[in-house]
Amino acid sequence: MSKAKQVSPFDPNRPLPTLVRPSVSHKGKGPTILVFGGAPAPEEERRKLAFVGPAGELFRSFLNPRMKGYQLVYDYACPEYLPNEKVPGCIELYRYAEYRANRVEKTKPIAIVTAGKAAMIGLGLMKTSESIQARNGRVFNYKGIPVVCALAPEWFLAEGEGSQGLMNRVYRALNSELQLDNAPLGYEISESCVWMRDGAKLWAMDLETSSLDPRTGRILCAAISNGVRKYLIPLYHSTTWDERTDWVASLFCKWWSMGPRIVHNAKFELRWMNELGAKMPPVIYDTMMTSWLDDENRARDLNDLITQTLKLPSYWHEIDHKRMEQHPIRKIAEYNVKDTHYTFLLHRKLYPRLSRKQRKLSEDVLMPLVKLLIRMEESGMHVDQSKLALLLEAQNRKVARLQRKVEKNYPGLNVRSYVQMSAMAKEKRWPTPKPGKFAKKKKASWDEDALAELAKSRPEVQDIADLRKAQSFQSTVKSWVKHSARDEHIHTSFNLNLTTTGRLSSSGPNMQNLTRGGLHRECLTSRFRGGKIVQADYGQHEFRIMCAQAGQEDVLEAFAKGLDVHQRTADEMTNDHGIPLSRQDAKSCNFGLIYGMTEHGLHKNYGVELEKARRVRKIWFKAYDKVTAFHRMVEKSIEENGYIASIFDWRRHLVDPEDPHQIRQAYNHPIQNAAVVICYMAMLTIDDLLRVGGFRSVLIHQIHDSVVLDCPSNEVNKVSKLVKQVMEQVDYERISGKLKHRIPLTADVKIGEHL
């Protein structure tokens, strides 16, 4: 007779034994921290409580005093006593997987502490073959809950005082997220189950970072607000854990992409979120951009908006922005949460002021453009280092030669010193130049432009003017050397909201001042072997826009026939009115007079003879009567509304409507802004087609009315045709609405070895 089959002590079908009851400490209303051990020792089995043996008591003696205000629940990953095993094996841990999941679901902990290898294996955070020592003190992610890994309680009993170091690490990891401080806070600390649950709703977000550049700095913390609830999310401050890819960063990235987000300075926040690998949210509102569209004269700095628009006291002076990481997390947190909350309030106050067109412009053009500019900055412009080195060497020699000439005629003179140049001018009785265009103080300018103008009447100043010009170019070349040293690319920062017309500016270094024919342009070459630089430029862009908006139909017909309108103007002035005018002078008049330039302006800026300019101006405005009517419309809008708007409802407010210079700026705004937005829309379409089509070509620059691409040799012809077609067929009416006269757009494409 055969023996009955013996049941395995770990048969998953056998009934569950009586389990050890969890031990609860610091019971209260605070959030729960769940502590998982491996399996009960004999003492725990006898008393039917968890963590009551000598090692367990020591473990609790370290955690309990540090967890005031929180409910600690101690339990086991494998709650059955195993007399023949030191730690549970895989079968036992598998058997109680549902038990562990139920405990987590029931207690809803904000954090879990694992005491020993078995607990980590039970939660699926390590394999049996791996070492617990390598994970000791680190933070892991279990279904969105932070798990702090510690050694088994026996280690504390054996090591005695040495356990303090490990407990400090466990506490430090918890403290970075939970901010265990009894002092009242004006915000809540990152309870992920709350802000993740509401992630699809509208939230404001702000990051605090150790530097402005994501490539060299790190995120210290983040704050989010929905106008009522405010949360702090500590990340990589020096007092927080070291794992950059831990649970909170991944949760935060997921939250970021879940719903509409409000930020102040979207370009800054997006660059850092890109560095974390986060996907873009469906909608981004930027209070800096909103303020800019609402009133370009209003300060766009967050602190100024808080004090001037929300009428709240300033608090930025309380923290050193250049040394953020040196401040304690608590101080940064208060500042971070205020920034975020006030950003939400600003959005709620400013966004309703925008018109339908302005909102569409922001959401469909400007915010996508911000994302494109970030990609362009990351791509950079390739620099031929050998050419740049030779150029710098030649420029250094030129500066040294000119310095010797100036030193000979003006011993000891520092041409860059305002004080010395002013004293020299007084001594030599030179006329004092007017203040510079961007001078903050109304004092004479001794820059290269002012000296070049002075040299026309005082030839003895020519050497000084040449030296200043050479020094300026030398500084530009040195800046290129510095900024391209890392990877042979210049990664300039494109600034979208620093000009009133909407044009891009750039910094670090300035790449918008590339004079045509400049030797440094030859250093900007393709990153691809045998590649080409493709530059597409709108032809007579602003003049065409003006004629379309003004309704100057005879000129629009000339454009439609492909006639040269500048030559047309020159021929009319010469043949019909007896005023000899070259095509170049006619071009200067056409572009200058659409903005209301005076005869003196034509003479000074374009070199047109004064009497000729006076006669041409009078005849021109009679011929272009619709432009005159357009100017009257601009003046009426300013008188009635205080601003003039472009076809995209991008507005320009005048501080002093009586100032003739500001009136000419008002003539300028609708034209230049329309030109800018049309170019932006073309860039966005080109970028979309390049990415969808799998092209390697990349957009690298945008200068005034032209876009610049870097193309491999096998894509040059196809990309050139694509770019020209897109630029000439931009669907600008989806933002502007239907126009009476369509703008006759045309683009010229140039292909070369360099920019």
C-alpha positions in Angstrom: 0.0 0.0 0.0 1.6 3.2 -1.1 2.1 6.1 1.3 -0.2 9.2 1.0 1.4 12.1 -0.9 3.0 14.5 1.6 1.8 18.1 1.3 4.7 20.6 0.8 5.0 23.1 3.6 4.9 25.9 1.0 2.1 24.4 -1.2 0.1 27.4 -2.5 -3.1 25.5 -2.1 -2.8 24.8 1.7 -4.6 27.1 4.1 -2.9 30.2 5.3 -1.7 30.1 8.9 -2.5 32.6 11.5 -0.6 35.7 10.6 1.4 38.0 12.8 -0.5 41.2 13.5 1.1 44.4 12.2 2.5 46.7 14.9 1.4 50.3 14.7 3.3 53.3 16.2 2.5 57.0 16.3 -1.1 56.4 15.5 -2.8 59.6 14.4 -4.2 61.6 11.5 -0.9 62.0 9.7 0.0 60.2 6.5 1.2 56.6 6.8 4.7 55.2 6.3 4.7 51.4 5.9 7.7 49.5 7.1 8.2 46.0 5.6 10.6 43.4 7.2 11.4 40.0 5.9 9.7 37.3 8.1 8.9 37.2 11.9 11.5 35.9 14.3 10.5 33.6 17.2 9.7 36.5 19.5 7.4 38.1 17.0 5.7 34.8 16.3 5.2 34.2 20.0 3.7 37.7 20.7 1.9 37.9 17.4 3.3 41.4 16.8 5.8 42.7 14.2 9.2 44.2 15.0 9.0 43.5 18.8 12.2 41.4 19.0 15.5 43.0 20.1 16.5 43.9 16.5 13.0 45.1 15.6 12.8 47.2 18.8 16.2 48.8 17.9 15.0 49.5 14.4 11.8 51.2 15.7 13.8 53.2 18.2 15.6 54.9 15.4 12.5 55.5 13.1 9.8 56.4 15.7 11.4 59.6 17.1 12.0 60.9 13.6 8.5 60.3 12.3 6.4 62.6 14.6 3.2 63.5 12.9 3.1 60.3 10.8 1.5 57.0 11.3 4.0 54.2 11.1 2.8 50.6 10.3 5.3 47.8 10.7 4.6 44.5 8.8 6.4 41.6 7.1 6.8 40.8 3.4 6.3 37.2 4.5 4.3 37.1 7.7 4.6 33.4 8.4 7.3 32.1 10.8 9.8 29.9 9.1 11.7 27.8 11.6 14.1 26.2 9.2 14.9 29.3 7.1 16.8 32.5 8.0 15.1 34.5 5.3 12.1 33.7 3.1 12.8 32.2 -0.3 11.1 33.0 -3.7 8.3 30.5 -3.1 7.2 32.0 0.2 7.5 35.6 -1.1 5.4 34.6 -4.2 2.8 33.0 -1.9 2.3 36.3 0.0 2.4 38.7 -2.9 -1.3 39.3 -2.6 -1.0 39.9 1.1 1.6 42.6 0.5 -0.4 44.3 -2.2 -3.5 44.3 0.1 -1.4 45.9 2.9 -0.2 48.6 0.6 -3.8 49.2 -0.7 -5.3 49.3 2.8 -2.7 51.6 4.5 -2.2 53.8 1.5 1.3 54.8 2.5 3.1 57.9 1.2 6.4 56.0 1.6 7.6 52.5 2.3 10.8 51.5 4.2 12.1 48.0 3.5 14.2 46.4 6.2 16.2 43.7 4.6 16.7 41.9 1.3 13.5 39.8 1.5 11.3 42.8 1.6 13.0 44.3 -1.5 12.7 41.0 -3.3 9.1 40.7 -2.3 8.3 44.1 -3.8 10.0 43.1 -7.0 12.8 45.7 -6.6 15.7 43.4 -6.7 16.7 39.8 -7.5 17.9 37.1 -5.1 21.3 37.2 -6.8 21.8 40.9 -6.2 23.4 42.6 -3.2 21.4 44.6 -0.7 24.5 46.5 0.3 24.5 48.2 -3.1 20.9 49.4 -2.6 21.2 50.4 1.0 19.9 54.0 1.6 18.6 54.4 -2.0 15.1 55.3 -3.0 13.0 53.1 -5.4 9.6 53.3 -7.0 6.8 50.8 -6.2 3.6 51.7 -8.1 4.3 55.4 -7.6 5.2 55.1 -4.0 8.8 55.9 -2.8 10.6 52.9 -1.3 13.6 53.5 1.0 15.9 50.6 1.1 17.5 49.7 4.5 19.3 46.7 5.9 17.7 44.0 8.0 17.1 44.8 11.7 19.7 42.3 12.8 22.4 44.6 11.3 21.4 47.3 13.8 21.8 44.9 16.7 25.2 43.8 15.5 26.6 47.2 14.6 25.3 49.3 17.5 26.3 52.9 17.0 27.2 52.3 13.4 23.5 52.1 12.6 23.1 55.9 13.1 24.8 56.6 9.8 22.3 54.4 7.9 19.3 55.8 9.7 20.5 59.3 8.9 20.5 58.2 5.2 17.0 56.7 5.5 15.7 59.8 7.3 17.4 62.1 4.8 15.7 60.4 1.9 12.3 60.6 3.6 13.0 64.2 4.7 13.7 65.4 1.2 10.2 64.4 0.2 8.2 64.7 3.4 9.8 67.8 4.9 9.3 66.5 8.5 9.1 69.9 10.2 6.5 70.8 12.8 6.5 74.5 11.7 3.3 75.4 9.7 3.7 75.6 5.9 1.8 77.7 3.4 1.8 74.7 1.1 1.6 70.9 1.1 4.5 68.5 0.5 4.3 66.4 -2.6 1.5 63.8 -1.9 1.7 62.2 -5.3 -1.6 60.5 -5.0 -3.3 63.9 -4.9 -1.5 66.0 -7.5 -1.3 63.0 -9.9 -5.0 62.4 -9.5 -5.8 65.9 -10.6 -3.0 66.1 -13.2 -5.4 66.6 -16.1 -6.6 69.9 -14.7 -5.1 73.3 -15.1 -2.0 73.8 -12.9 0.8 76.4 -12.7 4.4 75.1 -12.4 7.7 76.7 -11.5 11.2 75.2 -11.3 14.1 76.3 -9.1 17.5 75.4 -10.6 21.1 75.7 -9.7 21.9 77.5 -12.9 20.3 78.8 -16.1 21.8 76.1 -18.3 20.4 72.6 -18.1 23.7 71.2 -19.4 25.6 72.4 -16.4 23.0 72.7 -13.6 20.3 70.7 -12.0 16.7 71.1 -10.8 16.5 71.8 -7.0 12.8 71.6 -6.6 9.5 72.3 -8.3 6.2 73.8 -7.1 2.7 73.5 -8.5 -0.5 75.4 -7.8 -4.1 75.4 -9.0 -4.9 78.7 -7.3 -6.1 76.9 -4.2 -3.8 73.9 -3.5 -0.1 74.4 -3.5 2.4 71.6 -3.5 6.2 71.5 -3.2 8.1 68.7 -5.0 11.7 68.5 -3.8 14.0 67.1 -6.5 17.8 67.3 -6.6 18.7 69.8 -3.9 21.9 68.8 -2.1 19.9 67.7 1.0 17.8 65.3 -1.1 18.6 61.9 -2.5 21.1 61.4 -5.3 19.1 59.3 -7.8 18.2 61.7 -10.7 15.9 59.1 -12.3 14.0 58.1 -9.1 10.3 57.9 -8.6 9.5 61.5 -8.0 11.2 62.7 -11.2 9.3 60.1 -13.3 6.0 60.9 -11.7 6.6 64.6 -12.1 7.4 64.1 -15.8 4.2 62.1 -16.2 2.2 64.8 -14.4 3.7 67.5 -16.6 2.3 66.0 -19.8 -1.2 65.1 -18.4 -3.0 68.5 -18.9 -2.8 72.2 -19.5 0.1 74.0 -17.7 0.8 77.6 -16.8 4.4 78.8 -16.5 6.3 82.1 -16.5 9.0 82.1 -19.2 8.0 78.9 -21.1 11.3 78.6 -22.9 13.2 78.3 -19.6 10.9 75.7 -18.1 10.6 73.7 -21.3 14.4 73.4 -21.7 14.7 71.9 -18.2 11.7 69.6 -18.7 13.3 68.4 -21.9 16.4 67.6 -20.0 14.3 65.4 -17.7 12.9 63.6 -20.8 9.3 64.8 -20.2 6.8 64.9 -23.0 5.1 68.2 -23.9 1.8 69.1 -22.2 -1.2 69.5 -24.6 -1.4 73.2 -23.9 1.1 75.7 -22.3 0.2 79.1 -21.1 3.1 81.5 -20.5 2.3 84.6 -18.3 5.4 86.3 -19.6 4.1 86.0 -23.2 0.5 86.9 -22.1 1.8 90.1 -20.5 3.9 90.9 -23.6 0.9 90.5 -25.9 -1.4 92.5 -23.6 1.0 95.4 -23.2 4.6 95.3 -24.6 5.6 98.3 -22.4 4.7 96.4 -19.2 7.6 94.8 -17.3 7.7 91.1 -18.0 9.8 90.1 -15.0 7.8 88.0 -12.6 8.6 90.1 -9.6 7.5 93.3 -11.3 4.3 91.7 -12.5 3.5 90.5 -9.0 4.1 94.0 -7.5 2.6 96.1 -10.3 -0.2 93.8 -11.6 -1.2 91.9 -8.5 -0.3 94.7 -6.1 1.5 92.3 -3.8 4.7 93.0 -1.9 8.0 91.9 -3.4 9.9 89.0 -1.8 12.6 88.3 -4.4 15.1 90.3 -2.3 14.9 87.6 0.4 16.9 85.1 -1.7 20.1 85.2 -3.7 19.2 83.9 -7.2 22.8 83.4 -8.2 23.5 80.9 -5.3 20.2 79.1 -5.1 21.7 75.7 -4.2 23.4 77.2 -1.1 20.0 78.0 0.5 18.3 75.4 2.6 15.4 73.6 0.9 12.9 75.2 3.2 13.8 78.7 2.2 13.9 77.8 -1.5 10.5 76.1 -1.1 8.7 79.1 0.2 10.1 81.2 -2.6 9.3 78.5 -5.2 5.7 78.1 -4.0 5.0 81.8 -4.0 6.3 82.1 -7.6 4.0 79.3 -8.8 0.9 80.5 -7.0 1.3 84.0 -8.2 1.9 82.8 -11.7 -1.5 81.1 -11.6 -3.1 84.3 -10.3 -1.4 86.3 -13.1 -2.7 84.0 -15.7 -6.2 84.3 -14.3 -6.0 88.1 -14.4 -4.1 88.6 -17.7 -5.3 85.9 -20.1 -9.0 87.1 -20.3 -7.6 90.4 -21.6 -6.3 88.8 -24.8 -8.5 88.9 -27.9 -9.4 85.8 -29.8 -6.7 86.5 -32.4 -4.1 87.0 -29.7 -5.0 83.7 -28.0 -4.8 81.9 -31.3 -1.5 83.6 -32.1 -0.1 82.6 -28.8 -1.3 79.0 -28.9 -0.8 78.2 -32.6 2.3 80.2 -33.4 4.3 81.6 -30.4 4.2 78.6 -28.1 5.1 76.1 -30.9 7.9 78.6 -31.9 9.3 78.4 -28.4 9.7 74.6 -28.8 11.3 75.1 -32.2 13.7 77.6 -30.9 14.8 75.2 -28.2 15.6 72.6 -30.8 17.5 75.1 -32.9 19.5 76.1 -29.9 20.3 72.5 -29.2 21.3 71.9 -32.8 23.5 74.9 -32.9 25.5 76.4 -35.8 28.6 74.6 -36.8 31.8 76.6 -36.7 34.9 75.8 -38.8 37.5 76.0 -36.0 40.5 76.3 -38.3 39.0 79.2 -40.2 38.0 80.9 -36.9 41.5 80.5 -35.5 43.1 82.1 -38.6 40.5 84.9 -38.4 41.3 85.6 -34.8 45.0 85.6 -35.4 44.6 88.1 -38.3 42.3 90.3 -36.2 44.7 90.3 -33.3 47.5 91.6 -35.6 45.2 94.3 -37.0 44.2 95.5 -33.5 47.8 95.6 -32.4 48.8 97.6 -35.5 46.0 100.1 -35.0 46.8 100.4 -31.3 50.4 101.4 -32.2 49.1 104.1 -34.6 46.7 105.5 -32.0 49.4 105.4 -29.2 51.7 107.4 -31.5 49.2 110.2 -32.0 47.4 110.0 -28.7 49.8 108.6 -26.0 48.1 106.8 -23.2 44.6 107.0 -24.6 42.3 104.2 -23.9 39.7 104.4 -26.6 37.2 102.3 -24.7 37.2 104.7 -21.7 34.3 107.2 -21.7 36.2 109.5 -19.3 39.4 109.6 -21.4 37.6 110.0 -24.7 35.4 112.8 -23.3 38.5 114.6 -22.0 40.3 114.1 -25.4 37.3 115.5 -27.2 37.2 118.6 -25.0 40.9 119.1 -25.5 40.7 118.7 -29.3 37.4 120.5 -29.5 35.6 117.6 -31.2 31.8 117.8 -31.5 30.2 115.7 -28.7 28.3 112.7 -30.2 24.7 112.1 -29.4 23.7 109.4 -26.8 23.8 105.9 -28.1 20.5 104.3 -29.2 20.3 102.0 -26.2 22.1 104.3 -23.7 20.5 104.1 -20.3 21.9 107.5 -19.3 21.7 110.5 -21.6 25.4 111.0 -22.2 27.6 111.0 -25.2 28.4 107.7 -27.0 31.9 106.9 -28.1 31.1 103.6 -29.7 32.3 102.6 -33.2 29.2 104.1 -35.0 29.5 107.5 -33.2 33.3 107.6 -34.0 32.7 106.7 -37.6 30.2 109.5 -37.9 32.6 111.9 -36.2 35.5 110.9 -38.5 33.5 112.2 -41.5 34.0 115.8 -40.3 37.2 115.2 -38.3 39.7 113.0 -40.3 42.1 112.9 -37.3 39.5 110.6 -35.5 39.7 108.0 -38.3 42.4 105.9 -36.6 40.5 105.8 -33.3 37.3 104.9 -35.2 39.2 102.1 -37.1 40.6 100.8 -33.8 37.2 100.7 -32.1 35.7 98.9 -35.0 38.5 96.4 -35.1 38.3 95.9 -31.3 34.5 95.3 -31.6 35.0 92.7 -34.3 37.9 91.1 -32.3 35.5 90.7 -29.3 32.9 89.0 -31.6 35.5 86.5 -32.9 36.8 85.8 -29.4 33.2 85.2 -28.3 32.7 82.7 -31.1 35.9 80.9 -30.1 34.7 80.7 -26.5 31.1 79.5 -27.3 32.1 76.9 -29.9 35.0 75.4 -27.9 32.9 72.6 -26.4 31.5 70.9 -29.5 32.4 73.1 -32.5 28.9 74.5 -32.5 27.6 77.9 -31.3 24.5 77.4 -29.2 23.1 80.9 -29.0 19.9 81.7 -27.0 17.1 83.0 -29.2 15.0 85.6 -27.3 11.4 85.9 -28.4 10.0 88.5 -26.0 12.6 91.3 -25.9 11.5 93.4 -28.8 8.3 95.4 -29.4 7.8 94.2 -33.0 8.2 90.5 -32.1 11.5 90.1 -33.9 14.0 87.6 -32.5 17.1 88.7 -30.7 19.9 86.4 -29.5 22.5 86.3 -26.8 25.4 84.2 -25.7 26.6 85.2 -28.3 24.6 87.7 -30.4 24.1 86.1 -33.7 21.7 88.7 -35.1 24.4 91.2 -36.0 25.9 89.2 -38.9 26.8 91.9 -41.4 26.6 90.8 -45.0 30.0 89.9 -46.4 31.5 89.7 -42.9 34.6 87.4 -42.7 33.2 85.7 -39.6 30.2 84.4 -41.7 32.6 82.2 -43.6 33.3 80.3 -40.4 29.7 79.2 -40.2 29.7 76.0 -42.3 27.7 72.8 -42.6 28.0 70.1 -39.9 27.6 67.4 -42.7 30.5 66.3 -44.8 29.9 68.0 -48.2 26.8 69.7 -46.8 25.5 73.1 -47.7 24.0 76.1 -46.0 20.6 77.0 -47.5 19.3 80.6 -46.8 15.8 81.5 -47.9 15.0 85.2 -47.8 11.7 87.0 -48.3 12.1 89.5 -51.2 10.8 93.1 -50.5 8.9 91.6 -47.7 7.8 94.7 -45.7 7.1 96.7 -48.8 4.8 94.0 -50.2 3.0 93.8 -46.8 2.5 97.5 -46.7 1.0 97.7 -50.2 -1.3 94.8 -49.4 -2.5 96.3 -46.1 -2.8 99.8 -47.6 -4.5 98.5 -50.7 -2.0 100.1 -53.2 -3.4 98.1 -56.1 -1.2 99.5 -58.9 1.9 98.2 -57.0 0.2 94.9 -56.2 -0.4 94.5 -59.9 3.3 95.2 -60.6 4.3 92.5 -58.1 1.8 90.1 -59.7 3.5 90.7 -63.1 6.9 90.2 -61.6 8.1 93.7 -62.2 10.9 95.3 -60.3 9.0 97.9 -58.2 12.2 99.7 -57.1 13.3 100.2 -60.7 9.7 101.3 -61.5 10.0 104.0 -58.8 13.4 105.1 -60.2 12.0 105.3 -63.8 9.0 107.3 -62.8 11.0 109.8 -60.8 13.6 110.1 -63.6 11.3 110.1 -66.7 8.1 111.6 -65.4 9.4 114.1 -62.9 12.9 114.9 -64.0 14.5 113.8 -60.8 17.5 111.5 -61.6 17.2 108.6 -59.1 19.2 105.3 -59.1 17.5 102.0 -58.3 19.4 101.9 -55.0 18.1 105.4 -54.0 14.6 104.4 -55.1 14.8 101.3 -53.0 15.9 103.4 -50.0 13.0 105.8 -50.6 10.4 103.0 -50.9 11.5 101.3 -47.7 12.0 104.6 -45.8 8.9 106.4 -46.8 6.4 103.6 -46.0 7.5 104.3 -42.4 7.0 108.1 -42.7 10.7 108.9 -42.9 11.5 112.6 -43.4 13.8 114.0 -46.1 16.5 114.4 -43.4 16.1 110.8 -42.5 16.6 109.7 -46.1 19.6 112.0 -46.4 21.2 110.8 -43.1 20.4 107.1 -43.3 20.6 106.4 -47.0 22.8 109.2 -48.4 20.1 110.6 -50.7 20.8 114.3 -51.4 18.7 116.5 -49.2 16.9 118.5 -51.9 16.3 115.4 -54.0 14.9 113.6 -50.9 12.6 116.5 -50.3 11.2 116.5 -53.8 11.0 112.7 -54.0 9.1 112.5 -50.7 6.4 115.0 -51.9 5.9 113.2 -55.2 6.1 109.7 -53.7 3.2 110.3 -51.2 1.0 111.7 -54.0 1.7 108.5 -56.1 1.2 106.2 -53.1 -2.0 107.8 -51.8 -3.2 104.5 -50.1 0.0 104.5 -48.0 -0.9 108.1 -46.9 -4.4 106.9 -46.0 -2.8 103.9 -44.1 -0.8 106.4 -42.0 -3.9 108.4 -41.2 -5.6 105.1 -40.1 -2.7 104.4 -37.7 -2.9 107.9 -36.2 -6.6 107.5 -35.7 -6.2 104.1 -33.9 -3.6 105.6 -31.6 -5.9 108.6 -30.8 -8.9 106.3 -30.1 -7.3 103.2 -28.5 -3.8 104.2 -27.5 -2.3 101.5 -29.6 -2.0 100.2 -33.2 -2.5 96.5 -34.0 -1.1 94.3 -36.8 -3.3 92.0 -38.9 -2.6 89.4 -36.1 -3.8 91.8 -33.4 -0.3 92.1 -32.0 -0.4 95.6 -30.5 2.0 98.5 -30.0 1.1 101.0 -27.3 2.5 104.5 -27.5 3.9 106.1 -24.3 3.9 109.5 -25.9 1.5 109.8 -28.9 2.8 113.3 -29.5 6.4 112.2 -30.2 7.1 112.1 -33.9 9.6 109.3 -33.4 7.0 107.1 -31.7 4.5 107.9 -34.5 6.9 106.6 -37.0 7.3 103.5 -34.8 3.6 103.1 -35.0 3.7 103.2 -38.8 6.4 100.6 -38.6 4.7 98.1 -36.2 1.8 96.6 -38.3 4.2 96.0 -41.2 7.2 94.6 -39.3 5.1 92.5 -37.0 3.2 91.0 -39.9 6.5 90.2 -41.6 7.8 88.6 -38.4 4.7 86.4 -37.8 4.6 85.2 -41.4 8.2 84.2 -41.2 7.6 82.4 -37.9 4.6 80.5 -39.4 6.8 79.5 -42.4 9.5 78.2 -40.0 7.0 76.1 -38.1 5.7 74.5 -41.3 9.2 73.9 -42.6 10.3 72.2 -39.3 7.2 70.0 -39.3 7.8 68.9 -42.9 11.4 68.1 -42.2 10.7 66.0 -39.2 7.7 64.2 -40.7 9.7 63.6 -43.9 12.6 62.1 -42.1 15.1 64.7 -43.4 18.4 65.2 -41.6 18.4 68.9 -42.6 17.8 71.2 -39.6 16.8 74.8 -39.1 19.7 76.6 -37.5 19.0 80.3 -37.6 16.5 83.1 -38.4 17.7 86.5 -39.3 15.1 89.3 -40.0 13.2 88.0 -43.1 15.3 84.9 -43.8 15.6 81.4 -42.5 18.8 79.4 -42.5 19.1 75.6 -42.8 22.0 73.2 -42.6 21.5 70.4 -45.2 23.4 67.2 -46.3 24.4 67.3 -49.9 21.8 64.7 -51.0 18.9 66.8 -49.5 19.9 70.3 -50.7 17.8 70.5 -53.9 14.7 68.9 -52.4 14.9 71.0 -49.2 15.5 74.2 -51.2 12.3 73.7 -53.3 10.3 72.7 -50.2 11.4 75.8 -48.3 10.7 78.2 -51.2 7.2 76.7 -51.7 6.4 76.9 -48.0 7.5 80.5 -47.6 5.5 81.7 -50.6 2.4 79.8 -49.6 2.1 80.5 -45.8 -1.5 80.3 -44.7 -1.4 83.4 -42.5 -5.1 84.0 -42.8 -5.8 81.2 -40.4 -4.6 83.6 -37.7 -5.3 87.0 -39.3 -8.6 86.2 -40.8 -9.6 86.9 -44.4 -7.8 90.0 -45.9 -9.1 92.2 -48.7 -5.8 92.0 -50.5 -3.5 88.9 -50.3 0.1 89.6 -49.6 2.2 88.6 -52.7 4.9 86.6 -51.0 8.1 85.6 -52.8 11.3 84.0 -51.5 14.8 83.8 -52.9 16.9 80.8 -52.0 20.7 80.9 -51.8 23.0 77.8 -51.4 26.6 78.1 -50.3 29.4 76.6 -48.4 28.9 79.0 -45.5 26.3 81.5 -44.2 
